[in-house]
Amino acid sequence: MNEPKDEASLSGPQLSVSARSVAALAVVRVLRDGAFAAAALSAELDRATSLEERDRALATELLYGTLRMRTALEARLAPLAPRGLKDVIVKAELLVAAYQLLSLDRVPAFAAVNAAVGAVRAARGPQVAGFANAVLRKLANSGQKLLAKEAALDNVAPWLIDALTRAVGAEEARALIVPQPEKVVGLRLVAERPVPGWLAGSAAGRASPRSRLIQGEGDPRKREGFAEGSFVVQEEGAQAIALSLGARAGERILDACAGRGQKTSLFAEQVGAAGAVWATDVYPKKLDALQADFERLRLPLAQLRAVDWTVGVGDVPADFDRVLVDAPCTGTGTLRRRPEITARLQATDPARLSALAEAILRAASTRAKPGGRVVFAVCSVLEEECEALVTRVSDVLEPTPFDCPELSGVVTAGTTSFRIGPTELATDGYFAASFCKR
């Protein structure tokens, strides 16, 4: 079977855009292109302008449910397709339909089967559609059902479950993998901006004093206050990591792995007009997104530099009061929100990414002034990327207690490193360590 030239051939002109067609297109991007689920879904939803909010929510559920249960779904499809599912278009359609059949009750079985078969017919013709029809009708008639928690655990390789359990214990490991029943979106309120009326009764988070948690509100970027710069969409644990740097008014701050800048904008708030913020990242496009968000928030633009810290320091000065290195990692602290990660990780990745993070930390920490503070953080909980790395950099960085008053309810006085996660604070899993430059 030949691959289509573009995604348009998946839906075909005779099929209307639907929640499941959006989900299937996003699954294709994840399986074929290695795209992150959030980015793939966002791109497809941006194109599906006619889709109502409830259907957007269903597309989100179909995508993440399919990816979270992918291993279990493939195990049940495999006996019915003995020649395998090599065609990614057909595979995506069958996976989404299998998720509907085995995990959801809201869509009748015949409707889930017919929709998938119609999409396959549009993309691959009647013969392949007949194959898809036979497979899905056998699955529908099998009477099988999948439990979300067990299927999510099946999606994680044994070596990774063992590593998570060694690092944080069985209960926390399970909580990092299995999603919470209700989708919660974290927002960070911007200081000295009016709180939108729709957020007045929202719940405050437990990790960040600036957070608000919302459920079932749709895309908050479309709500009152976003365009006006009243809030930033940011997971609460990520807010806590930014606060752990303890930036003060008038200080010079370096965000060494800034990405799209959610943490950088908090530093700009904290240091004020008398301070200065630099943001670097290896990907210039992320810095473009950072600049756009600073404009939305009406904050003084940070100094932006595209820097690969494993190669050199560029023209970044060495006079910063505080440096944050939120380093690349396996992302194991985010598995419940990013289930596609489990299919990518190999047993050798923690060591490889830990070495990369160490190289970045060593280089970026040279930009702190003598005695300056450096905070290292990862959205991973694996010991190899956390405590083991702290030990390895002791020749250039001295562990020092955190200096972050806004996080006093989370970080105990005198602590030089900490973890946060879902069982205690309902956040993603993070590790952070505080240092003083020797």
C-alpha positions in Angstrom: 0.0 0.0 0.0 1.4 3.4 -1.0 1.4 6.4 1.4 -0.7 9.3 0.4 1.0 12.5 -0.6 -0.7 14.5 2.1 -3.2 14.2 4.9 -6.0 15.5 2.7 -6.4 12.1 1.1 -7.2 10.6 4.4 -10.6 12.3 4.7 -11.4 12.7 1.0 -13.7 15.3 -0.4 -16.8 13.3 0.3 -16.2 13.0 4.1 -16.9 15.9 6.4 -14.6 16.9 9.2 -15.4 15.3 12.5 -13.9 14.7 15.9 -12.7 11.2 14.8 -11.2 12.4 11.5 -9.2 15.1 13.4 -8.0 12.5 15.9 -7.0 10.0 13.2 -5.0 12.7 11.3 -3.2 13.6 14.5 -2.5 9.9 15.2 -1.0 9.6 11.7 1.3 12.5 12.5 2.4 10.9 15.7 3.0 7.5 14.2 4.5 8.5 10.9 6.3 11.8 11.7 7.2 11.4 15.4 5.2 14.5 16.1 4.2 15.4 19.7 0.5 14.7 20.2 -0.3 18.2 21.5 1.3 19.9 18.5 -0.3 17.5 16.0 -3.7 18.0 17.6 -3.4 21.7 17.7 -2.5 21.8 14.0 -5.5 19.7 13.0 -7.9 21.7 15.2 -6.7 24.9 13.7 -7.6 23.6 10.3 -11.0 22.2 11.5 -12.5 25.7 11.9 -16.1 24.4 11.7 -15.8 21.9 14.5 -17.8 22.7 17.6 -16.3 22.9 21.0 -17.8 19.6 22.2 -16.4 17.8 19.1 -13.0 19.4 19.7 -13.1 17.9 23.2 -14.0 14.5 21.8 -11.2 14.7 19.2 -8.8 15.3 22.1 -10.2 12.4 24.1 -9.9 10.1 21.0 -6.3 11.1 20.3 -5.0 10.8 23.8 -7.1 7.7 24.6 -5.8 6.0 21.5 -2.2 6.8 22.3 -2.5 5.9 25.9 -3.9 2.5 25.1 -1.9 1.9 21.9 -0.1 -1.2 23.0 -3.3 -2.9 24.3 -5.2 -1.8 21.1 -2.6 -3.2 18.8 -2.5 -6.5 20.8 -6.2 -6.9 20.1 -6.1 -5.9 16.5 -3.0 -8.1 15.7 -4.8 -11.5 15.7 -7.5 -10.1 13.3 -4.9 -8.7 10.9 -2.3 -11.5 10.6 -0.4 -9.7 7.8 0.1 -6.7 10.1 -0.8 -3.1 9.9 2.1 -1.6 7.9 0.0 1.2 6.3 0.0 4.1 8.8 -3.2 5.6 7.4 -5.1 2.3 7.9 -3.5 1.7 11.2 -4.5 5.1 12.6 -8.1 4.6 11.5 -8.2 1.1 13.1 -6.6 2.3 16.3 -9.1 5.1 16.8 -12.0 2.8 16.0 -10.7 0.1 18.3 -10.4 2.7 21.1 -14.1 3.7 20.5 -15.2 0.0 20.5 -13.2 -1.2 23.5 -13.2 1.8 25.8 -16.0 4.2 25.0 -19.8 3.7 25.3 -21.0 7.0 23.9 -20.6 6.0 20.2 -22.6 3.0 18.9 -20.3 0.2 17.6 -21.9 0.3 14.1 -21.2 4.0 13.9 -17.6 3.7 14.9 -17.0 0.9 12.4 -18.8 2.7 9.6 -16.9 5.9 10.1 -13.5 4.2 10.1 -14.4 2.1 7.0 -15.6 5.1 5.2 -12.3 7.0 5.9 -10.3 4.0 4.8 -12.3 3.7 1.6 -11.7 7.4 0.8 -7.9 7.0 1.4 -7.2 3.5 0.1 -10.2 2.3 -2.0 -12.9 -0.4 -1.6 -10.6 -3.5 -1.2 -8.7 -2.1 1.8 -12.0 -0.8 3.2 -13.4 -4.3 3.1 -10.4 -5.5 5.1 -10.9 -2.7 7.7 -14.6 -3.6 7.9 -13.9 -7.3 8.5 -11.3 -6.5 11.2 -13.5 -4.0 13.1 -16.6 -6.1 12.9 -14.8 -9.1 14.4 -13.5 -6.8 17.2 -16.9 -5.3 17.8 -18.4 -8.8 18.1 -15.7 -10.1 20.4 -17.3 -8.5 23.5 -13.9 -7.3 24.7 -13.5 -4.2 26.8 -10.4 -2.4 28.0 -10.0 -0.7 31.4 -8.2 2.6 31.1 -5.8 2.2 34.0 -4.6 -1.3 33.1 -4.3 -0.4 29.4 -2.2 2.7 30.2 0.2 0.6 32.3 0.4 -1.9 29.4 1.6 0.9 27.2 4.8 1.4 29.3 7.8 -0.8 28.7 8.8 -3.0 31.8 12.2 -1.4 32.0 10.6 2.0 32.3 8.1 0.9 35.0 11.0 -0.6 36.9 13.0 2.6 36.7 10.1 4.8 37.7 9.3 2.5 40.7 12.9 2.6 41.9 12.9 6.4 41.7 9.6 7.3 43.2 7.8 4.2 44.4 5.0 2.1 42.9 2.2 4.5 43.9 3.8 7.6 42.4 4.9 5.6 39.3 1.4 4.6 38.6 0.1 8.1 39.1 2.6 9.4 36.6 1.3 7.0 34.0 -2.5 6.8 34.6 -4.3 10.1 33.8 -6.7 11.7 36.2 -10.4 11.3 35.5 -11.0 15.0 34.8 -8.7 16.9 32.5 -7.3 19.9 34.5 -5.6 22.8 32.7 -3.2 25.0 34.7 -3.1 28.8 34.3 -0.7 31.3 35.8 -2.1 34.6 36.7 0.0 37.6 35.6 0.8 40.0 38.4 -1.0 43.3 38.5 -3.5 42.3 35.7 -7.2 42.0 36.3 -8.5 38.5 36.9 -11.1 37.6 34.2 -14.6 37.1 35.6 -14.8 33.5 34.5 -11.8 32.7 36.6 -13.1 34.3 39.8 -14.4 31.1 41.3 -11.6 28.8 39.9 -9.6 26.6 42.2 -6.1 27.6 43.3 -3.3 25.1 42.9 -1.3 23.6 45.7 2.2 24.0 44.3 2.2 27.5 42.8 0.5 30.5 44.6 0.0 32.0 41.1 -1.9 29.1 39.6 -5.6 28.6 38.8 -6.9 25.2 37.8 -9.9 24.8 35.4 -11.9 21.8 34.2 -14.1 21.4 31.2 -13.7 25.0 30.1 -12.5 24.3 26.5 -9.5 26.1 25.2 -8.7 28.9 27.6 -6.8 30.8 24.9 -10.2 31.6 23.4 -11.5 33.0 26.7 -11.7 36.5 28.1 -8.3 37.7 29.4 -5.9 35.7 27.3 -5.5 38.2 24.5 -5.3 41.0 27.1 -2.4 39.2 28.8 -4.1 38.4 32.1 -2.8 34.8 32.3 -0.5 32.2 30.8 -1.4 28.6 30.1 1.2 26.7 32.1 1.1 23.5 34.0 1.3 24.1 37.7 4.4 22.0 38.3 6.2 24.0 35.6 5.2 27.2 37.4 6.7 25.8 40.6 10.0 25.1 38.8 10.1 28.7 37.6 9.4 30.0 41.1 12.2 27.8 42.5 14.8 30.1 40.9 13.7 32.9 43.3 14.2 35.8 40.9 14.1 39.2 42.6 13.4 42.7 41.4 16.4 44.3 39.6 18.3 41.0 39.1 19.8 39.7 35.9 18.3 36.3 34.9 19.3 33.7 32.3 16.8 31.2 31.2 19.2 28.8 29.4 16.6 26.4 27.8 13.7 28.8 27.5 11.6 27.0 24.9 8.5 29.0 24.2 9.1 31.1 27.2 6.4 30.4 29.8 9.0 30.5 32.6 10.9 33.4 31.0 7.8 35.6 31.2 7.5 34.9 34.9 11.1 36.0 35.4 10.3 39.2 33.5 7.4 39.9 35.9 9.6 39.2 38.9 12.7 41.3 38.0 10.7 44.3 36.7 11.9 47.2 34.7 15.1 47.5 36.8 16.2 43.9 36.0 17.1 42.1 32.8 16.2 38.7 31.4 18.0 36.7 28.7 16.4 33.7 27.1 18.3 31.1 25.0 17.3 28.0 23.1 18.8 25.8 20.5 15.6 26.2 18.3 15.1 29.7 16.9 11.4 29.0 16.1 10.7 28.5 19.8 12.3 31.9 20.5 9.9 33.4 17.9 7.0 32.0 19.8 8.5 33.4 23.0 8.7 36.9 21.5 5.1 36.7 20.3 3.9 35.7 23.8 5.9 38.6 25.4 4.1 41.0 23.0 0.7 39.5 24.1 1.7 39.9 27.7 3.0 43.4 27.1 6.3 42.7 28.9 9.7 44.2 28.0 11.2 41.8 25.5 14.0 39.5 26.8 17.4 39.4 25.1 17.0 36.4 22.8 19.8 34.2 21.6 19.8 30.9 19.7 22.5 28.9 21.6 23.6 25.3 21.5 25.2 25.0 24.9 27.0 21.8 23.9 29.0 23.7 21.3 29.6 27.1 23.1 28.2 30.0 25.0 27.9 32.5 22.1 27.9 36.1 23.2 25.9 35.4 26.4 27.6 37.4 29.2 28.9 35.9 32.5 27.2 38.3 34.9 23.9 36.7 35.8 22.6 36.7 39.4 20.5 33.5 38.7 20.5 30.9 35.9 17.8 28.3 35.2 18.7 25.2 33.2 15.4 23.4 32.5 17.2 20.7 30.6 16.2 18.3 27.9 15.2 14.9 29.4 13.1 11.8 28.9 9.9 13.6 30.0 8.9 10.7 32.2 7.3 13.2 34.6 4.7 14.0 31.9 3.6 10.6 30.8 0.0 11.0 31.9 -0.3 14.0 29.6 2.0 12.9 26.8 1.5 9.1 26.4 3.2 9.1 23.0 6.6 9.4 24.8 6.4 5.8 25.9 6.6 4.5 22.4 9.8 6.5 21.7 11.9 5.9 24.8 14.6 3.3 24.8 16.4 1.9 27.8 19.6 3.8 26.8 17.8 7.2 26.6 18.1 8.1 30.3 21.9 7.9 30.3 22.1 9.6 26.9 19.9 12.5 27.9 21.5 12.8 31.3 24.9 13.3 29.6 23.3 15.9 27.3 21.8 17.7 30.3 25.1 17.7 32.2 26.9 19.2 29.2 24.3 22.0 29.0 24.3 22.6 32.8 28.1 22.9 32.9 28.2 25.4 30.0 25.3 27.5 31.1 26.4 27.7 34.7 29.5 29.5 33.6 27.3 32.4 32.8 26.5 33.0 36.4 28.6 35.5 38.3 30.8 34.2 41.1 28.6 33.1 43.9 25.5 33.3 41.6 22.7 30.8 41.9 22.0 28.1 39.4 18.9 25.9 39.4 18.8 22.7 37.4 15.4 21.1 36.6 14.0 18.3 34.5 10.4 17.1 33.9 11.8 13.6 34.6 11.9 11.6 37.9 14.5 9.0 36.9 17.5 8.9 39.2 19.9 8.8 36.4 18.7 12.2 35.2 18.3 13.7 38.7 20.4 12.8 41.8 23.1 11.1 39.8 23.6 14.2 37.7 23.8 16.4 40.8 26.7 14.2 42.0 28.5 14.4 38.7 28.6 18.3 38.6 29.9 18.7 42.2 33.3 19.8 40.9 31.9 23.1 39.5 28.6 23.6 41.4 28.0 23.5 45.1 24.6 22.4 46.4 22.9 25.3 48.1 19.5 25.7 49.8 16.8 27.1 47.6 16.1 30.8 48.0 12.5 31.1 46.8 10.0 32.6 49.2 7.0 32.1 46.9 7.6 28.4 47.1 8.0 28.2 50.8 4.9 25.9 51.1 6.6 23.3 48.9 10.3 23.6 49.4 11.4 23.0 53.0 14.0 25.4 54.5 17.5 24.1 53.9 16.5 21.9 51.0 19.0 21.7 48.1 16.9 19.5 45.8 13.3 18.4 45.6 10.7 16.4 43.7 7.1 17.2 43.1 4.5 15.0 41.5 0.9 13.8 41.2 0.2 12.0 44.4 1.1 14.9 46.7 0.5 18.1 44.7 -1.4 16.8 41.6 1.3 18.1 39.3 3.4 16.5 36.7 6.7 14.9 38.0 9.6 17.3 38.3 13.1 17.3 39.9 15.0 20.5 40.8 18.4 21.1 42.4 19.8 24.4 43.6 23.5 25.3 43.3 25.9 28.1 44.0 28.6 28.6 41.3 32.0 27.8 42.9 
